[in-house]
Amino acid sequence: MGACARLCYRENTNLAQATMDFDSFFSKRLDALHAEGRYRVFADLERRCGRFPRALDHRIGAEVTVWCSNDYLGMGQHPVVLAAIEAEMRRTGAGAGGTRNISGTSHAHVLLERELAELHGREAALVFTSGFVANDAALSTLASAIPGMIVLSDAMNHASMIAGIRNSRAERHIFRHSDPAHLAELLEGMPRERPKLVCFESVYSMDGDIAPLAEMCDVADRFGAMTYLDEVHAVGLYGEHGGGISERDGVSHRLTVIQGTLAKAFGTIGGYVAGSALMVDFLRGHAPGFIFTSSLPPMLAAGALAAVRHLRESQAERTAHQERVAAVKRRLGEAGLPVMPSTSHIVPVLVGDAGLCRMASDLLLRNHNIYVQPINYPTVPRGTERLRVTPTPLHSDDDIAALVAGFSDVWELLQMRRAAP
Ligand SMILES: *Cc1c(COP(=O)(O)O)cnc(C)c1O
C-alpha cells in the first residue's frame, strides 16, 4: 500500500468517526416507539367493492368488518360515484397532466369548485390535492401574507392546521379547546390594530365533540378577526345538504374560510376551501401548496363531484348514519363498555394505555374478524388511548351485535376497566 492509499484510508476512518450514524439513530428512535407501545402497525387490507364495510385482511387472510373507516357513508363504493369516475376515466384518461396553471385544469375541476361553493352557500371554492394540503397551504399563506397577523388556534386542532400555522411563522396563541371565553380573553389583551385569524374545527374527530360555532363567530366578530373552520369530519354528514355543522347551525356565511375534505364522507380524495371570491382568488395566486403541484386526476374530481351532488340531494345516508351511530353508542353502553361522551358520529371507547389498546385491537382482529385501529399518542393525549369506532349506514344489526360481543369478550380477556355503572 502506497503513502497516499494509507493516508486516504486514515482520513476515511476519521470521517466515519466524526459523522453521524444515521441507521443507529433511526433504530434507537424506533426502539423507543416500540417501548412506548406506539410503534405504528399498518393493516394490509383489500376493500371489497360492493361488500362495504367488509375487507380482506391480508394479515390474517380472512374477511373482516371494518369499524374505523372515515369513508363514513360508504360513498367510496357508491354506484353513482363509481360510474362518474369510470366515465371520466374513459373520456379523459388517468392523470391531470399538470398543475392547475399549466395544463392541469380540467372541466371536472371547474364543476367541482362551483359545486363546493354552492354546497357552502359561498361565492367560490378552491380544490387542493388533500385536506392536509388545503389546511397547510391556506393557513400558511393567509397567516404569512397578511402583515402583523396573529393566529389564535384551538388547543385540539388537527396536525394539518398546526403545520400551516407553524409554516406561516406568524405569532400564534393557543386557546382552550372550544372555549369562546378564553378566546375572548386572549383577544382582549392583543393590540386592536393587529389582524387576527381564529382557527378551529367543527367536529373534533378523536373525542367526537362539536364546537360552538356561533359563539366562536360572535367572539371573532367582536374583535374583527378572520375565522377559519375545518369541517373535514362534518361535510356530507351534517346540515340539510351536507354542508357540515356550519350549515346545520346557520353560520356558513359568517366564516371567512370553510375548509373540507373529499376523502372522508365524500369517499374519494382531495381537499378544498370555500369563501369569498376575493379570498379564494387570493389563495389561488399565492399559495405554493396549490400552485406548484399537479392537480387531482379529473376522474377523481368527477367522482367527488358526483358524491357531493348526491349528498346535497339525498337525506337517506345521513339519516341512516345517525340511526346506526345511536344504536352503536346505546348497545356498547348497555354492555358496560366505557364509551366516551360524544355528540357526533364518532364513538370513542376508552382504553387508557397504549399497550393494552394495541392488544385489544389485535384480539378483536384475530378472534372476532373486527378491525378497529388503536389510537395512541401523539394523536390523542397519553392516558386517553382509545378504540375509535365509526359506524356507517352499511353496518347491519348483526354487525353491531358482533361488535358488542367482540368488545365484551376482549374487555373480559384483558381485564380492562368498564364504564361506571
Ligand atoms: C383527515 C383530516 C384532515 C386532512 O384531510 P385529508 O383529506 O385526509 O388530507 C384535515 N383536518 C382534519 C381535522 C382531519 O381529521
The ligand as an ORCA input file, in Angstrom:
! r2SCAN-3c Opt
* xyz 0 1
  C     -58.167     13.906      7.993
  C     -58.117     15.342      8.431
  C     -57.572     16.344      7.619
  C     -56.852     16.006      6.357
  O     -57.721     15.662      5.329
  P     -57.193     14.678      4.186
  O     -58.096     14.942      3.046
  O     -57.285     13.302      4.736
  O     -55.774     15.068      3.902
  C     -57.697     17.666      7.996
  N     -58.299     18.004      9.151
  C     -58.787     17.074      9.991
  C     -59.446     17.506     11.259
  C     -58.687     15.720      9.676
  O     -59.126     14.793     10.528
*
